[in-house]
Every structure is written in C-alpha cells, then in structure tokens.
Amino acid sequence: MEEKAQLRFGNAPCSWGTIEGIGQGVPYGQMLDELKETGYEGSELGDYGYMPTDPVRLREEFVRRGLTLLGAFEGVYLREASEHGPGEARALRTARLMAALADLDPEWRPLLVLADEHSRDPLRLQRAGRIRPGEGLSPEEWRVVARGVRRIAQAVREATGLETVFHHHAASFVETPEEIATLVELTDIPLVFDTGHYLYGSGEVEGEVVVEGLRRLASHVRYVHLKDLDPEVAHRARREGWDYREAVRRGLFTELGRGAIDFTEVFRLLETMGYRGFVTVEQDVFPGMGTPKESALRSREYLRRVVGR
C-alpha cells in the first residue's frame, strides 16, 4: 500500500479537446479549473501556444491552482533527417518554457514527451491499429530515427536539464510492440507507456496485452499515460477501414473503466515495479466531443475505487 500512496494523478488538455495540432477545445483557464475541480494534481502543457508562453504568466496559472506542470508532447517526423533540426528547435522552445516551472514541485520535474509525428504518413494514418509486417521502417530509416531521438534528447538535457521520454503513438512509425522494442534497443530512451495506444497499436483488444507489454518494458518506463480503449470501436475501425483520426472521432478512447483495460492489473504491476510519481489520464477527444469535465470526474472516481485514493 505504501507504493500506491505515492502515486499522483494528472490529466491533460487532450481530454478537453486540445489535441496535437488537430484543434483546440475549451479555453485553457476553464480546462485547468475543471481539471483541478475533478481531483487531479497536475496537467501537461498541451500544444505550444494553448497555454501562456510567457513563463511568468504560465507560472501564475499553475501556482494559483496548486497544480504541477507534468510535461509537454512534441511530435517530430523522425524518419526524415531534415526534420530533426526544426524538431529540435521546437522541443527546446517548449523545454525552456517548462524549465521555468521546474521548481514548482520538489518531487516532479516536467518531461519533454517526444514522439514520432503521427498521422503524417498516409499509409500509417490509414492502417493505424492494424499495421502489418512490411509497413514499417527500413533499417536505414530506423538509424535516422534513432539519431533524431538521441539528438533532441541531448539538446533538451544540455539546454534545460530536463529529461526527454518517448511516447509510442498510433499512426506513427513507432506504434506496434515490435516497433517500440526496436526504438528502445536503438536509443535506450525512457518511455511514456500509454495504455490505450499500446493496445490499439498491438492490433488486439484484450486488456491483458497491456499488462504483458508493461511487464516487458518495465525497466524502460519513466512515465505512464492512462487511456482506455473501446473494443467495439476498435473492431469497427479495423473492419471498416477507418483511419486513426476517424477512429478517435468515433470514440476509440473512452473513460477509464468503460473499455477493455483492467486498470486494477495495471496498478498492481506498477506497484510491483516500484513506480513513483504521476500517472496521467488522457481520453483523447477532438474539439467539441463528449463531456470533458464529467468524463474526467468519472475517470477520477474510477481511480479512487481501483487505487483507494
């Protein structure tokens, strides 16, 4: 029980409809207020520019609500070497902003959440959730990706002292369990383990797949995103050929406890791993979708039942 007591719960703008360049949901002030009201202690930054980019103003917003800045997602099209420089510049811009708030919480420093930019390659966008052998990167492309990851992580560390973690993501070139394993082997970068993306990227819908994957990757996991997956939507997406964005628009990711994943088993394994710090709920909805505040509250209540706090 001691390990469980040290878990802390965050949420993110993507649960309120501000999601990775697709669009913005409710204003950031409302989002942060609702996040706090529904029982979370921290938030990710969201797309750069969604929240204030002036560090003094951003700090005021978090301090006023007693929230921790958890990290920020940055997607870079890593298989193209020409994208590494611009990607590094964006990552540094975001990391420098977060570094100004790194002292807010003595137990947590913001993380730069790096990912291969998703939905840019037409085939990967269309085939997300059902990638077949031969639809991935060549050995030379993997070497390019690895160089980009190492370059950006090193630049962020040297400029800001912040750590970079890698986020596997549907509709990117690091989606399937095999691709995640290759990325870790080539870079040894710490991971954000995202439960929903892992399950969808596996091509399966059984929640046991998530626990098995987390167990295999345990020594590499630095941070965790909690996302549940609606198995019926996943089945339809694969059967009817929906692309990744259409699947999300149709409700691929649902409130915790309403999908395929047994989070009791996830938390039991996290306890065994000795995981400390934040786990962050992400429902991933498009602007205007769903009931963000109510969904965040129901997910938080589910976590209380599962974890006891």
N, C-alpha and C positions, 0 to 999 in steps of 0.2 A: 504493500500500500504506500510505502514511502516514495517509491518511484512515481506512482500515479499522481501523488500530491504535487509533484514538481512539474507536471505538465501544465502548460498555459495555452489558452485558446485565442486565436485571432481569426479575422475574416479579411476580405479583400474587395476592392472596387468591382471586380468581375462578377461578384454575387449581386451587385446592384446595377449591372448592365454596362459598365465601362470595361471594355474587354479588347486588349491587344490590337489596337488600331482599327477595330470594326466600328466603334462608335462610343458615345458617352451616354450613360444613364442619368441618374438623378445628380444634382449638384453635389460637389464633394462635401460641403458642410452638412447637408442633410444625410449623406451616406455615413459620415463619421458619427454624427449624432445617433443615428439608428443603430450603427454597429455597437456603440457604447451602451445604448439602452437595452439591447438584446443580450448583453452579457459577455462581450468579448473585450480583451485587454489590449489588442494590437491590431494594426492594419498594414497592409502593403501599400505602396505608393500609387499603383495604377499607372496608366500611360503617362509619360512625361508631359506635363502641362495640364493634366487634370486637376491636380492639387497645386498650390502655390509653388513656384520655382524659386522664389526668394527665400533663402533659408531662415531668415528671421520670422517671416510670416508663417512658414511651414511649421517651424518650431512652436510658435504660439498656438497653432491649431491643435497640435498633439499634446502640448503641456496643459492647455485649458481643459482638455477632456481626460487627462491622465492616461493617454494611450502610448504604446510603444510602436515605433516605426520598425516593421519587420523586414522589409526588403522591397525590391522592385524588379519586375520582369523586363528583360531586354532581349528581343529576338534579332538574330543576325543570320543572314543567309550564308551559312558557313562553308558550303561546298564551293563557293566562288571566292578565290583568294582576293579578288579586287574588292570584295565587300568587307574584308577584315579591318581595313583602316577606318572606313566610316563607322563600322560597328564598334570598334574600339573607342572612337570619339564619342559616340552616343553613350556607351557604357560608362565612360569617365565622367561625362556630364551628369549622369544620374548618380553615380557613386559619390561624386563630390557634394552633391546636394544631400545625399543621405548621411555622409560623414559629418555634416554639421549637426546632426541629431544623434550621433552615435553614443553620446554620453547620457542620453535620457534614461536608459535602463541599465543598471550595473550588471544585469545578468544576460543581456542580449544586445548584440551589435547588428545593424542591418546587413542583409546579404544581397549581393548582386546576383539575381536569378537569370542566368544566361540560358538561352535555348536556340536551337536551330530555327530560323524563322519558318513558321508553319503557313500552310495554305498558299505558298508562292508557286510551288511546282504543281502544274495541272494534274499530273498523274497521282502524286501523293495526296493532293486535295481530294481527288475523286475516289481514291482507293483507301482512304484512312479507315482503320478498323478492320481491314481485310487485306493487308499487304501480303503479297506472295513472294517466294524466292525469286530473285532476279529483278525485283523492282526497287532495289536499294542502291547504295553507293558502290562504286568500284574501289579496289584497293588504293588507287592513287587519290580518288576523291576522299576517302577516309583519312589519308595522310594530310590532305588540305584542311579538312575539318579539324583534325587534332591540332594542327599548327595554329589555327584560328582560336580555338578554345584556350590553348596554353598562352598565346599572346595576350588575349584580352584579360584573362585571369591575372597574369603577371602585371599588366599595366594597371589594373584596378588596385592590386595589392600595393604596388610601389607608390602609386599616387595618393592613395587614401588609407591604406592599412585595412581595408575591408576585404572580406572573403567572397569569392565567387563560387556559386553552386550551379550545377547543371540540371535543367528541367527537361526530361523527356516529354514529348508532346505529340499528340495525334496530328496527322497531316504534315509532319516534318520528316526529316531524314533520320531522326533518332526517335523512333516510335515503338518498334517491336521489342520484346525481351532480348532477342539476339542483337539488335542494334544498340540497345542500352549496354549490353555486356561488352560490345566492341568499343564503344565510346569510353567506358571505364578502363578497359585494358590499354587503350592507346593514350589516355590522358591522366588517368588516376585522379580525376577531378571529383570532389564530393558531389553527391546527388541531392536534388529535391525529389523525394519519392512521392509521386502523385497517384493516389489510389485509382481514381477514375480513368486517367489517361493510360495507366498501366493496363487496366483491364480491357479497355477498348482496343488498345494497341496490340494486345495479345491475340485478338481475333475470337476471344471467348466471351462468355457472360457469367461464368461460375465464379462466385466471390472467392473461392479457395485459391484461385490463380493469383490473387493479390497477395494473400498471406505467403504463398510459396515464393513469389517474386521478392517480397520484402525480406524474407528469410535469406534468400540467395545474395541479396545486395546489402545486407545489414551493415557490413563493415564500411560501406561507402556512403551510407545515408547520413546526411548532416541536417536535413530539414524535411518536413512532411506536409504535403497538401492533402486534405481530406475532401474527397469528391466521390459521390455515389453515382451509380450508373443504372439507368432504367433498362432492364434486359429486353423488354418488348420493343422499345425504341431502337435499341442496338440491333435486334433481329430484323426489324423492318428496314433499317438503314442498309444493312448488308443485303437483304433480299431484294430491295427495290433500287439499290444502287445510288442512294443519297450520298452526296459529298459531305465532308466534315461539317461545313457550316450549316448545311441543311439539317444534319442530324442534331446539332446543337439547337438550332431554331425549333426543332420538333420536340425538344425536351430530353435530350440524351442524358444530361446530368441533372439529377434530382436532389431533393432534400435528403440529408443523411437519415438512414434508416428506412427509406422508402424504395431502395433499389436492391441491387444484387449483393452488395458487400456487407459482410458481418463484421462490423467495427469492434465488437467485443473481442474477436480474434485478433484484429489488427492491434488493439491496445494491449492485449495480453503479450503479443510478440514485442511491441515497443518496450513494455516493462522488462521483458527478458533481456532485451538489447541494452537496457540502461539508458534509454533515450531521455534527454532532458530538454527543457525549453518549450518553445512554441510549436504547436501544430495549427495549421491554418485551414479553415473551411473555405472552399471555393465551389460555388454551384455553377458558375459559367452560364450566364444568361445574356442574351442580346438586349440592347436598349429597349425599354418598354415591355419586356417579357416578365410574366409572373408577378409574384408578390414578394419583393426582396426582403422587406423588414420582417414580414410574417414568416417567410421561409427561414431567414436567419435565426429567428427566435425558436422555431420548431427544431432546427438542427442543433441549436444550443441546448434545448431541453432534452433532446435525444442524447447528447453527450453527457449530460448530467446523469441520466439513467445508466449509461454504459460505464462511465468513469467514476461516478459518485461525487462529482463536484462541478 
